[in-house]
Amino acid sequence: MEKAYDYIVADYAGNKVKVNGEEYKVGACCVDLLNSFNGPEEEKEFEELSRRIYGYSTELEADAIPQESLDALGADIISLLRQVKTVHPFTAFATDVQLAAINGAFSAGSVIGFRRLYNECCVISASTGMTPYDILRENRPDLDANLFFNMAANSHRLYENLTVLYGELYQDFMYSKRKIGALADRFGALPKADAEHMMPIAFETLPKVATQTKTQFVKAEFSGRNKSQLANRLYFSRYIDFIFYDFYHGLGFGHYPRKCEICGKYYLKTDSRPQRYCSGLSGIEGRNHRVLTCRAVGKRRGEKERAANDPILIVYKRVYDSIRKDKSRGKISAETEAFAKQAAEDCRDKAIQSTAYANGAYVTDMNKKRFYAAAPSSGFGSA
């Protein structure tokens, strides 16, 4: 596997993806992106870090960066990774490993000296026909040629990533977040969430093809019954390529982000069942001061919406509320109230089970005075 700082390496098998040892459902990384950086201060810090890193990379290209700038560069990359540590796939990037890789590639002499010497060997090679490897062995027998060319190649790859991965990460985040967020909102308004309705909108909104540096088939371990699977390993040199590929791959399995109507955050939709709410906490307290999930709040709201539109429940609620008011005004006793409420519930349940009763005697039977008269305590009109 390539080093973590070289590429985003993703193994795709079915509806799962594994990045640097962490496994996700395809499309889940898009949800993390949409829920990231809601505060302007965090976004501003993220933008400044990306711009500074890009500035260092231009100095690297000219081989003119001093060691103190290299130290600052490594610190900025670590700070940037900490900014995105809750966003997949960057949760899989160990910051201590990243720092060690940066310090090793940009230690004194590795970039400033090795890259300059590497370029000199390439220039001589072009004019003499000798390989850069032979030129180095002839002119610098004190150096380990294999180690030298590995270091030169690593520093060059790291330079490329500074410009396209870290240096442009803020722009990639904001552009992808805006595009995928707008797409998810359009999906939420569709009458039917299927490929026929969703794919045309996706192709209209997002780039159709994501580019990756290379691809190969590998054996990878995933969770579930068939752990060892043949996976397609992709090496992405840009975050934006990875996130668009992951979105399209997830869409092929019916996975797509959707905004929760309770908390406003996005969640991953993975099936065709009607679902408008996520499973996270809503911030709304229920009984016993326990915070309800968004799904629990949504269920309660759904029940209220159904009650507001169901003729059976409308009649029941009107009579039930009238019984409750009679008790609060002292017109009936507590025993009569309990009897009348139960009688009203019995009529309601019978109407729900029988269409003939609901369309016939239900309205006539649902009469509070009839309930009061039938109460064992004969409490109508007494406190």
Number of C-alpha atoms within 10 A of each C-alpha: 9 10 13 18 20 22 21 23 24 23 25 26 18 14 17 20 25 22 21 19 15 15 19 17 18 28 30 25 23 27 25 21 23 25 17 18 18 9 8 9 10 12 16 12 15 22 19 15 22 22 19 16 23 23 15 20 24 15 14 22 14 11 15 12 16 12 15 9 13 22 14 14 23 19 15 18 22 18 16 23 19 17 18 17 16 15 21 20 26 21 16 17 20 15 19 10 13 18 16 12 19 21 17 15 21 22 14 15 12 18 27 18 12 19 23 16 17 20 13 14 19 19 12 14 16 11 8 10 10 13 13 21 16 13 20 21 13 10 10 12 10 9 11 11 17 10 10 18 17 11 20 22 16 21 22 18 15 21 21 17 20 25 20 18 24 26 25 20 24 22 16 18 20 17 13 21 21 12 16 23 21 12 20 19 14 14 22 15 9 11 8 13 18 14 14 9 13 19 16 10 14 21 12 10 13 16 13 11 11 16 15 17 10 11 14 10 12 13 14 17 17 21 9 7 6 8 11 12 14 15 21 17 22 21 21 23 22 22 22 23 19 22 25 23 21 23 22 23 20 26 22 15 17 20 21 28 28 25 23 21 15 19 16 14 18 23 23 21 23 18 13 11 8 9 13 16 25 24 12 16 16 20 14 15 13 12 7 6 8 10 15 18 21 23 20 19 19 20 13 12 12 12 10 11 11 13 16 13 10 11 12 19 18 14 17 23 17 11 18 21 11 13 24 16 14 17 18 13 9 12 17 21 20 16 16 26 25 15 17 26 19 14 21 23 16 13 20 23 14 15 20 14 10 13 11 12 16 18 11 12 12 20 16 8 15 22 19 20 12 14 21 24 15 16 18 10 14 15 18 20 13 12 14
